[in-house]
Amino acid sequence: MRGMRQERLKALLQAETAVFMMNLRQDMEISELIGVDDVLMTSDLKQATVWISFTPQPTEGRAKVLWSHLQKALPKLKSWLAERLEIRQIPQIVLEFSNPEEEYKLDRIFDELT
């Protein structure tokens, strides 16, 4: 039962975070698309790691600026989720940068090994 609840919450967090990022992108006039690639939940549902990517891939300096904007928006994200999700406690949100190019390279290596 817990695994099913965890998967449902993960899917809801991913969908609602994607909507939040789309609105944030418009509000802050960010030209890059912000993707919510995955959400990993702890088994106690108290922490969620949200994997974020940008398209097109920003330069290192631009990525730092974008990351700073996202970190500052975390309290707003938590409030957004509290309004939309009908759960008692919103998990602590941790953002991680996802690099789709690296993931593609790893997928190719794994495919070659199997």
N, C-alpha and C positions, 0 to 999 in steps of 0.2 A: 504494500500500500504506500509506504513512504517513497519508494522509487517512482511510482506513478505521480504522486504529488510533486516530487522534485522535478520531474520532466514537464509537468503542466506549468509549474512556476517558472521554470527555465524558459519555456516557450513564450509565456506572457511577458517576462522581463525582456527577452530579446525583441519582441514585437513593439512593446511600449518604448523601449530605449531607442529603437530605430525611428519611431515617430518623433520622439523628443529631439534626436539628433537632426532630423530633417528640419524641424522648427528652429533649432539653434543655428543651423547653417543659414537659414533665411534671415534670422534676426541679426546675426553677426556678419552677414554678407561674406560668407566663406565660399570661395569658388570651388573647392574640392568637395567631392561627394564623401560623406562619412558613412562607412559601412559597419554594421554590427555583425561581425562574423560568427561569434559563438558566445555562449554564456556557460560558465562552469559554476555549479552550486556546491557548497559544502553539504555533507549529509545532514547536518542539523538545520539547514536552510537559513543560516545567519549571515552568510557571506556569499556574494556573487562576484565572480571575476568576469568582466565584460571585455571581449576582444574586439578592438576597433581598428579599422583600416581606412585609408584615404585613397581616393582615385581622382586624378592621377596621383602617383606617388610623389609627395612633396620633397623638396630639397631638405637637407638636414636642418638648416636654419628655419625654414618655414614649418617643418614638422615640430620644432620646439615651440614656436608661437602657437600653432594649432593645439598642441598638447596642453599648453598653459591655459588656453581658453576652455578646454574640456575639463581640466582639473578644477578651474574656478566655477564651472557649471554643475559640479557634482551635488552640492546642496539643492540646487533647483531640480536636478534629476530625481533626487530622493523625494522631494515634495511632489513632483509630477507623478511618480509611481504611487505614492501614498494616496493621491486623489483618484487614481484609476484602478488600482488593484484592491480587491476586497480581502485583505489579509491583515492580521493583527500587527505584525512587525515586518517592516520593510528591511530586507537584508542590507548589510553594509556593502556598498558597491566599490569595487576596485577595478580601475581601467588598466588594460594592457594593450600595447601596440601590436597589431597583427600585420605581418608582412606577407601578402599573398604570393609575391615572387619567390620568397624562401620556401613557403609551403608547397608551391608547385615543384620546385627543385627536389624537395624531400619526397614528394609523391612519386616523382619520376625515379628516384633512387630506389624507393621501396618496390615500385613496379618491376624494376630491373632485377631486384633480388629475389622476387617470387616467381 
